[in-house]
Amino acid sequence: MLVREAALRVMAPSVYDLAPQSWARHRLIRMRTDRLRAAAEIILRLEPPRRYWPPGP
């Protein structure tokens, strides 16, 4: 559940996307968030649906 929340938070646009302070910094953060977003998409795809989790008797 925590991992899913973190992944969804990463999917949301960041403050730096809206107001970059400098172009180099903006590009660096964009690269980093793109990698995090890709990882988040993979995590959300791998995680089983909420209603089947946790597995019960």
C-alpha positions as CSV (number, residue, x, y, z in Angstrom):
1,M,0.0,0.0,0.0
2,L,2.8,2.4,0.9
3,V,4.6,1.5,-2.4
4,R,1.5,2.2,-4.3
5,E,0.9,5.6,-2.7
6,A,4.5,6.6,-3.4
7,A,4.2,5.5,-7.0
8,L,1.0,7.5,-7.4
9,R,2.7,10.5,-5.8
10,V,5.5,10.2,-8.3
11,M,3.0,10.0,-11.2
12,A,1.7,13.5,-10.2
13,P,3.4,16.5,-11.8
14,S,6.1,17.9,-9.6
15,V,6.6,21.5,-8.5
16,Y,9.8,21.8,-10.7
17,D,7.8,20.8,-13.8
18,L,5.6,23.8,-13.2
19,A,8.2,26.4,-12.2
20,P,11.8,25.5,-13.2
21,Q,14.4,27.7,-11.5
22,S,17.1,27.1,-14.1
23,W,17.1,25.1,-17.4
24,A,19.9,22.8,-16.4
25,R,18.4,22.0,-13.0
26,H,15.0,21.6,-14.7
27,R,16.4,19.1,-17.2
28,L,18.2,17.1,-14.5
29,I,15.1,16.9,-12.4
30,R,13.0,16.0,-15.4
31,M,15.3,13.2,-16.3
32,R,15.2,11.9,-12.7
33,T,11.4,12.2,-12.5
34,D,11.0,10.4,-15.8
35,R,13.0,7.5,-14.5
36,L,11.0,7.5,-11.3
37,R,7.7,7.7,-13.2
38,A,8.8,4.7,-15.4
39,A,9.6,2.7,-12.2
40,A,6.2,3.8,-10.7
41,E,4.3,2.6,-13.8
42,I,6.1,-0.8,-13.6
43,I,5.3,-1.0,-9.8
44,L,1.6,-0.2,-10.4
45,R,1.4,-2.8,-13.2
46,L,3.1,-5.5,-11.1
47,E,1.1,-4.9,-7.9
48,P,-2.1,-7.0,-7.7
49,P,-5.4,-5.3,-7.6
50,R,-6.5,-4.0,-4.1
51,R,-9.6,-6.3,-3.8
52,Y,-7.5,-9.5,-4.1
53,W,-4.9,-8.2,-1.6
54,P,-4.0,-9.2,1.1
55,P,-4.7,-12.9,0.2
56,G,-7.3,-14.4,2.6
57,P,-8.2,-17.9,3.5
